[in-house]
Amino acid sequence: MQNRITNSFDGVSIAYSVSGTGEITLVFIHGGLSDRSVWDGQHTAFAGRFRVIALDLAGHGESGHNRREWGIPQFGKDVAAVNDAECVSRAVLIGNSLGGPAAIEAALLMGTRALAVIGVDTFQDMGRTMDSSQMRLAEEAWQRDFDGSLDQMLGVLLYPDTNPSLIQGLRQLMSRMPLETVCAMFRSFAGYDTGAPALKLSVPVRYINGDRFPTDLQEIRKTLADFDAVVLPHTGHFPMLESPLEFNRRLSEVLRGLSIGCADLDE
C-alpha cells in the first residue's frame, strides 16, 4: 500500500492510500470525524481484484485543515481530485456516513468515470434538507463539551454490546479532529438538500447499512430510481469494522450484482 498526497480544488492537501492494480478502482470515503484508516481491511480484501483507494477528506486524518469554505460539495471535490490525480477511468465510489453524500457529489463531477455509488450506513433519510437549527444546536453542544458530545454520538451510532476495544479505538480516532473543524462542518451542513444531487445521478446506488437506524426503502426510491439495499442485522454505523468479513462478503455480492466482477473472498 502506497501513501500519497494531492491538492484539492482549493489547494488543500488531500492524503490517500493506494493498493492493487485492477482496471476498476474502488474508492473508499470515510465519515465525519473519521479517516481513511477505517478502510484498511478493504485494502487487504480487495486489492487482489481491484485498485483500491482510500482518502482523508479535508480536515480529517493527514489531509489539510486550511479550508475556508466547508461543505459536502467541497468534500465531493476532494474525492474527485484524488481520482484525477490517479487518472482513474472506472470507479465505484463507496462512502460511509458523510462519505455517502460526498460520493454522490464526486460521481456527478466524474461523469462516465463513475460506475456506481455504494453507501455504507448512510442515506437512511435521503431527500431530507438538513435543518439549520439542528446543526446550530449540534455545534453549540460540541463547543460546550467535546468529550461528552463524542461519547453521546458513539452511544447513538453503536449497539451497547459493541466490542469495547472497538469503541475505544473509534473514540481515540474521532477525538483527534480539531473542535474548530468540527464546528465548521456542522455549520456547512445547514440547508444541504440530500436529495437534489441524487436526483441528477445516472449511475446505480446501493446501500450496505446496519440496522441501528431504519432504512426506508420506499421513501428512498422516490429519489433514487436505480437503488437497492442490504441491511445487516445487529450492526451499527461502522459495518466494515464491526463485522468486517460479513461486510466484505456483502460488498463483493453487491459488486457482482452490478456486473462489476469480484470473485468470492477467501475467509
ABEGO torsion letter per residue (X at the ends): XBBBBBBBAAGBBBBBBBBEABABBBBBBBBBGBBAAAAAAAAAAAAAABBBBBBBBBGBEABBAABABBEAAAAAAAAAAAAAAAGBABBBBBBBEAAAAAAAAAAAAAEAABABBBBBGBGAABGBBBBAAAAAAAAAAAAABAAAAAAAAAAAABBAABBAAAAAAAAAAAAABBAAAAAAAAAAABGBBAAAAAAABABBBBBBBBAABBBBAAAAAAABABBBBBBBBGBBABAAAABAAAAAAAAAAAAAAAGBBBBBBBX
